[in-house]
Amino acid sequence: MRLLLTADPFVPVPPKYYGGIERIVAGLIREFRKRGHEVGLVAHSASCEPIDYFCGWRRETPSGPQAHAQNAVCLLQAFREFKPVLVHSFSRILYLSALLRLRTPKVMSYQRMVAKHTVKLGAFLGGRSLVFTGCSEFIASIGGAHGGRWHAIPNFVDTAAYEFSLTVPSDAPLVFLSRVEPIKGAHWAIEVARRTGRRLVIAGNYAASGRDREYWDNVIQPQLGKNGVEYIGPVDDPAKIRLLNSAAAMIVPIQWDEPFGIVFAEALACGTPVISCPRGALPEIVREGIDGFLVRNVDEACRAVEALDQIDRGACRKRAETSFSASGVSRRYETLYESLIAMA
């Protein structure tokens, strides 16, 4: 198959630090090319994933209708040059606008919350040539209520690239690995570490301005260097794997409805239990008492920390291999592609 994939214009494929969607696109490209498919990509101009065809977006910080229209034209040009049998968008449905009326099969994947009006319009214009996927049953159920044909296909990690540890020392730290903002629950993680007497390593970036920066300045930064709380900044993939391998658990007690959260699958791939909250897609990822714990408040989170010795780190790794591996999930996309092409 000759496949054309798109990623958002803001971050290169693959990303060095933050960039969940871009990480998924890079993984799919590798898997598809291993199986002999020709793959094209429309993405940020600094993207360096080996590819059969590449086109950089015309506007990498699009703002306003004109900028988005230029990117739609860019995708149309890439389509005409590469001549794919299927287009899979991980960017904006607006960029597919010039292709929606064509019979060529198209997949629009949502890794974030779904906008009702764009789904309804896209489903109407795309008709049978367009299907939607959500990165979780949670997202697919929201999208399906607005129209179109939906499939839930989870995010994944390249489990072969993630070393895992069956055991860690008794004094292993907790790790918070995410963007440091209120919805990710770093303040909960700090309080849990303080109450349980555990060290806490915080890794991730934080906002340069706005309310999220105020959260960093007023809530998080004053706690650093106290009670075993350490901030190490953003980490690349090798550092992330080392960090998770040495952790008693990853604690990211989300305060919002997470669409998926690749970091949770990354933790499981390292054999690291997850402590989070039962919101969004988390109940689809973490099996209570098997892969970690889903808690509703700080008290429950403290009890979860005390119960970590009940979690089998090998079972966490197995969960990642069976449900969230790059090879397994990419085959689900491949099966979907084949069915769409057969109906075209």
ZAMAR-231136 format. One record per residue (C-alpha): residue in three letters; x negated, y, z negated. Coordinates in Angstrom, 2 decimals, decimal comma, padded with zeros to 5 digits. Layout:
<recs>
- ALA:X:Y:Z
...
</recs>
This chain:
<recs>
- MET:000,00:000,00:000,00
- ARG:-001,04:003,58:000,64
- LEU:000,00:005,52:-002,47
- LEU:-000,13:009,25:-003,19
- LEU:-000,19:010,24:-006,88
- THR:000,05:013,70:-008,38
- ALA:-000,99:015,08:-011,77
- ASP:-000,29:018,45:-013,37
- PRO:-002,54:021,25:-012,07
- PHE:-003,95:022,30:-015,45
- VAL:-006,42:019,54:-016,41
- PRO:-008,82:017,42:-014,29
- VAL:-008,34:013,69:-013,72
- PRO:-009,69:012,11:-015,84
- PRO:-009,75:014,60:-018,73
- LYS:-012,77:014,94:-020,99
- TYR:-010,77:015,67:-024,12
- TYR:-007,02:016,35:-024,31
- GLY:-004,91:015,30:-021,34
- GLY:-002,61:012,33:-021,80
- ILE:-000,89:012,46:-018,40
- GLU:-004,21:012,85:-016,60
- ARG:-005,58:009,83:-018,49
- ILE:-002,63:007,72:-017,31
- VAL:-003,05:008,83:-013,70
- ALA:-006,78:008,01:-013,78
- GLY:-006,03:004,56:-015,18
- LEU:-003,44:003,82:-012,50
- ILE:-005,83:004,89:-009,75
- ARG:-008,49:002,47:-011,03
- GLU:-006,06:-000,43:-011,33
- PHE:-004,45:000,13:-007,93
- ARG:-007,78:000,45:-006,13
- LYS:-009,02:-002,75:-007,80
- ARG:-006,10:-004,52:-006,15
- GLY:-006,91:-003,18:-002,72
- HIS:-004,42:-000,32:-002,45
- GLU:-005,43:002,97:-000,84
- VAL:-004,78:005,78:-003,29
- GLY:-004,61:009,53:-002,78
- LEU:-004,45:012,18:-005,50
- VAL:-003,25:015,76:-005,74
- ALA:-004,61:017,30:-008,94
- HIS:-006,89:019,92:-010,49
- SER:-009,84:020,70:-008,19
- ALA:-012,39:019,55:-010,81
- SER:-010,99:016,01:-010,84
- CYS:-013,73:013,42:-010,37
- GLU:-011,92:010,06:-010,43
- PRO:-013,11:008,01:-007,39
- ILE:-010,34:008,13:-004,82
- ASP:-009,54:007,45:-001,15
- TYR:-008,05:010,89:-000,53
- PHE:-008,03:014,05:-002,63
- CYS:-006,33:017,43:-002,46
- GLY:-006,67:020,15:-005,11
- TRP:-003,62:022,19:-006,08
- ARG:-003,59:025,69:-004,63
- ARG:-002,60:027,21:-007,96
- GLU:-004,12:025,61:-011,07
- THR:-002,52:027,99:-013,57
- PRO:000,85:028,41:-011,86
- SER:003,16:031,06:-013,22
- GLY:006,31:032,14:-011,43
- PRO:008,24:030,88:-008,41
- GLN:005,65:031,91:-005,83
- ALA:002,83:029,95:-007,47
- HIS:004,97:026,84:-007,82
- ALA:006,13:027,17:-004,22
- GLN:002,48:027,22:-003,10
- ASN:001,87:023,96:-004,93
- ALA:004,95:022,42:-003,31
- VAL:003,52:023,36:000,08
- CYS:000,17:021,89:-000,99
- LEU:001,81:018,54:-001,76
- LEU:003,63:018,57:001,58
- GLN:000,30:019,16:003,34
- ALA:-001,32:016,27:001,43
- PHE:001,62:014,04:002,35
- ARG:001,23:014,82:006,04
- GLU:-002,54:014,26:005,96
- PHE:-002,61:011,03:003,91
- LYS:000,65:009,51:005,21
- PRO:001,50:007,42:002,12
- VAL:004,22:004,79:001,97
- LEU:005,18:006,08:-001,50
- VAL:004,65:009,23:-003,57
- HIS:004,41:009,02:-007,36
- SER:004,60:012,35:-009,18
- PHE:003,31:012,89:-012,70
- SER:003,53:016,65:-012,17
- ARG:006,68:018,72:-011,55
- ILE:009,74:017,64:-009,65
- LEU:009,72:021,11:-008,07
- TYR:006,52:020,15:-006,24
- LEU:008,44:017,26:-004,62
- SER:011,09:019,63:-003,25
- ALA:009,86:019,54:000,35
- LEU:009,79:015,72:000,27
- LEU:013,07:014,93:-001,45
- ARG:015,15:014,67:001,73
- LEU:012,64:012,33:003,39
- ARG:013,25:008,57:003,33
- THR:009,76:007,89:001,94
- PRO:010,17:006,38:-001,56
- LYS:009,34:008,70:-004,42
- VAL:008,87:008,10:-008,15
- MET:009,14:010,97:-010,62
- SER:007,61:010,09:-013,99
- TYR:008,40:011,98:-017,18
- GLN:005,83:012,03:-019,97
- ARG:007,62:014,82:-021,76
- MET:011,14:015,94:-022,63
- VAL:013,57:015,96:-019,70
- ALA:015,15:019,11:-018,29
- LYS:018,79:018,38:-017,46
- HIS:019,22:020,72:-014,50
- THR:016,05:019,61:-012,65
- VAL:016,94:015,93:-013,02
- LYS:020,47:016,47:-011,75
- LEU:019,28:018,48:-008,77
- GLY:016,43:016,09:-007,98
- ALA:018,73:013,06:-008,17
- PHE:021,20:014,76:-005,84
- LEU:018,60:015,82:-003,26
- GLY:016,48:012,68:-003,44
- GLY:019,35:010,21:-003,34
- ARG:018,24:006,60:-002,95
- SER:014,68:007,62:-002,06
- LEU:013,97:008,88:-005,59
- VAL:013,77:007,02:-008,88
- PHE:012,72:008,29:-012,29
- THR:010,60:006,69:-014,96
- GLY:010,23:007,66:-018,60
- CYS:007,18:006,83:-020,69
- SER:009,48:005,27:-023,31
- GLU:013,02:004,00:-023,71
- PHE:013,57:007,17:-025,73
- ILE:012,75:009,42:-022,76
- ALA:014,46:007,21:-020,18
- SER:017,70:007,20:-022,17
- ILE:017,70:011,00:-022,36
- GLY:016,97:011,31:-018,64
- GLY:019,50:008,68:-017,64
- ALA:022,26:010,70:-019,24
- HIS:021,57:013,47:-016,70
- GLY:021,71:011,34:-013,56
- GLY:019,54:009,31:-011,24
- ARG:018,09:005,81:-011,54
- TRP:015,73:005,41:-014,50
- HIS:013,19:002,86:-015,66
- ALA:011,27:002,86:-018,94
- ILE:007,57:002,09:-018,35
- PRO:005,28:002,83:-021,29
- ASN:001,96:004,59:-021,30
- PHE:-001,16:002,50:-021,65
- VAL:-004,87:002,34:-022,39
- ASP:-007,71:000,43:-020,78
- THR:-008,00:-002,08:-023,61
- ALA:-011,22:-003,50:-022,14
- ALA:-012,90:-000,15:-022,82
- TYR:-011,88:-000,11:-026,49
- GLU:-014,00:-002,05:-028,96
- PHE:-012,13:-003,12:-032,06
- SER:-013,04:-004,00:-035,63
- LEU:-011,39:-006,82:-037,53
- THR:-012,58:-005,37:-040,84
- VAL:-013,64:-002,01:-042,25
- PRO:-015,27:-001,12:-045,58
- SER:-013,02:-000,62:-048,59
- ASP:-013,88:003,08:-048,61
- ALA:-013,13:003,59:-044,89
- PRO:-011,48:006,97:-044,24
- LEU:-008,11:007,83:-042,86
- VAL:-008,27:009,56:-039,48
- PHE:-006,00:012,26:-038,06
- LEU:-006,57:012,29:-034,30
- SER:-004,43:014,74:-032,38
- ARG:-003,94:018,40:-031,63
- VAL:-003,87:020,17:-035,00
- GLU:-000,43:021,77:-035,02
- PRO:002,63:021,55:-037,27
- ILE:004,52:019,01:-035,14
- LYS:001,67:016,51:-035,47
- GLY:001,77:016,61:-039,28
- ALA:-001,84:017,31:-040,24
- HIS:-000,62:018,94:-043,47
- TRP:001,09:015,69:-044,45
- ALA:-002,09:013,76:-043,70
- ILE:-004,09:016,08:-045,98
- GLU:-001,61:015,70:-048,82
- VAL:-001,53:011,91:-048,46
- ALA:-005,33:011,74:-048,53
- ARG:-005,43:013,93:-051,64
- ARG:-002,86:011,85:-053,51
- THR:-004,41:008,49:-052,60
- GLY:-008,01:009,58:-053,12
- ARG:-008,97:008,72:-049,56
- ARG:-011,36:010,59:-047,32
- LEU:-009,71:012,14:-044,26
- VAL:-011,39:012,94:-040,96
- ILE:-009,48:015,37:-038,73
- ALA:-010,36:015,33:-035,02
- GLY:-008,70:017,43:-032,34
- ASN:-008,39:020,93:-031,01
- TYR:-006,29:023,77:-032,39
- ALA:-004,57:026,80:-030,92
- ALA:-006,41:030,04:-030,24
- SER:-003,40:032,24:-031,01
- GLY:000,24:032,32:-032,04
- ARG:002,04:030,42:-034,77
- ASP:-000,02:027,28:-034,27
- ARG:-003,17:029,34:-034,89
- GLU:-001,58:030,74:-038,05
- TYR:-000,92:027,16:-039,14
- TRP:-004,60:026,36:-038,66
- ASP:-005,80:029,51:-040,44
- ASN:-003,38:029,42:-043,36
- VAL:-002,52:025,75:-043,93
- ILE:-005,32:023,55:-042,59
- GLN:-008,60:025,49:-042,71
- PRO:-008,39:026,30:-046,44
- GLN:-008,31:022,54:-047,16
- LEU:-011,43:021,66:-045,19
- GLY:-014,43:020,60:-047,22
- LYS:-012,26:019,84:-050,24
- ASN:-011,14:016,45:-051,61
- GLY:-012,96:014,61:-048,84
- VAL:-011,19:016,38:-045,96
- GLU:-013,52:016,90:-042,96
- TYR:-012,89:018,50:-039,56
- ILE:-015,08:017,36:-036,66
- GLY:-013,40:019,13:-033,71
- PRO:-012,34:017,57:-030,39
- VAL:-013,89:014,19:-029,54
- ASP:-014,58:012,51:-026,21
- ASP:-013,71:008,87:-025,55
- PRO:-016,87:007,21:-026,97
- ALA:-016,65:009,31:-030,16
- LYS:-012,92:008,59:-030,42
- ILE:-013,49:004,85:-030,26
- ARG:-016,24:004,99:-032,89
- LEU:-014,00:007,07:-035,12
- LEU:-011,00:004,75:-034,87
- ASN:-013,15:001,66:-035,32
- SER:-014,39:003,01:-038,64
- ALA:-010,96:004,10:-039,93
- ALA:-008,73:002,36:-042,44
- ALA:-005,79:003,78:-040,50
- MET:-004,87:006,55:-038,13
- ILE:-002,39:008,85:-039,81
- VAL:-000,49:011,20:-037,49
- PRO:002,87:011,77:-039,24
- ILE:004,69:013,47:-036,39
- GLN:007,31:016,11:-037,16
- TRP:008,99:015,98:-033,75
- ASP:010,44:013,49:-031,27
- GLU:007,26:012,22:-029,63
- PRO:007,85:011,10:-026,00
- PHE:005,13:008,45:-026,40
- GLY:001,72:009,52:-027,70
- ILE:-001,19:007,68:-026,06
- VAL:-003,30:008,09:-029,17
- PHE:-001,10:005,55:-030,97
- ALA:-001,84:002,92:-028,33
- GLU:-005,52:003,88:-028,49
- ALA:-005,55:003,26:-032,23
- LEU:-003,95:-000,16:-031,82
- ALA:-006,48:-001,04:-029,11
- CYS:-009,20:-000,43:-031,72
- GLY:-007,38:-002,66:-034,19
- THR:-006,54:000,39:-036,29
- PRO:-003,17:000,47:-038,11
- VAL:-000,95:003,49:-037,49
- ILE:000,87:005,56:-040,08
- SER:003,42:007,86:-038,48
- CYS:007,13:008,70:-038,59
- PRO:010,13:006,94:-036,99
- ARG:010,82:009,66:-034,43
- GLY:010,92:009,63:-030,64
- ALA:009,11:006,64:-029,16
- LEU:007,22:005,61:-032,32
- PRO:009,61:002,75:-033,19
- GLU:008,85:001,32:-029,73
- ILE:005,10:001,37:-030,40
- VAL:004,63:000,55:-034,09
- ARG:006,29:-002,49:-035,60
- GLU:006,91:-001,76:-039,27
- GLY:004,57:-003,73:-041,51
- ILE:002,84:-005,38:-038,53
- ASP:001,04:-002,62:-036,62
- GLY:001,32:-000,03:-039,38
- PHE:004,06:001,90:-041,12
- LEU:006,71:004,45:-040,13
- VAL:007,37:006,79:-043,04
- ARG:009,91:009,48:-043,78
- ASN:008,07:011,53:-046,39
- VAL:004,73:011,93:-048,12
- ASP:005,65:009,51:-050,91
- GLU:006,33:006,75:-048,38
- ALA:003,10:007,60:-046,57
- CYS:001,14:007,21:-049,82
- ARG:002,69:003,79:-050,37
- ALA:001,78:002,87:-046,79
- VAL:-001,88:003,72:-047,45
- GLU:-001,88:001,50:-050,51
- ALA:-000,42:-001,36:-048,40
- LEU:-002,94:-001,19:-045,54
- ASP:-004,63:-004,40:-046,67
- GLN:-001,44:-006,20:-045,58
- ILE:-002,00:-005,25:-041,93
- ASP:-003,89:-007,66:-039,66
- ARG:-006,16:-005,56:-037,45
- GLY:-006,32:-008,42:-034,96
- ALA:-002,54:-008,24:-034,59
- CYS:-002,83:-004,51:-033,87
- ARG:-005,27:-005,23:-031,07
- LYS:-003,03:-007,97:-029,70
- ARG:-000,11:-005,55:-029,64
- ALA:-002,11:-003,18:-027,43
- GLU:-003,20:-005,99:-025,11
- THR:000,28:-007,41:-024,60
- SER:002,36:-004,22:-024,45
- PHE:000,12:-001,24:-023,62
- SER:-002,72:-002,47:-021,40
- ALA:-003,64:-000,74:-018,14
- SER:-003,43:-003,97:-016,15
- GLY:-000,02:-004,97:-017,50
- VAL:001,65:-001,59:-017,20
- SER:000,19:-000,84:-013,75
- ARG:001,69:-004,11:-012,50
- ARG:005,08:-002,91:-013,67
- TYR:004,64:000,21:-011,54
- GLU:003,43:-001,92:-008,65
- THR:006,56:-004,09:-008,85
- LEU:008,72:-000,97:-008,85
- TYR:006,90:000,39:-005,80
- GLU:007,38:-002,84:-003,88
- SER:011,11:-002,88:-004,57
- LEU:011,51:000,74:-003,44
- ILE:009,50:000,23:-000,24
- ALA:011,55:-002,87:000,58
- MET:014,76:-000,82:000,32
- ALA:013,48:002,17:002,31
</recs>
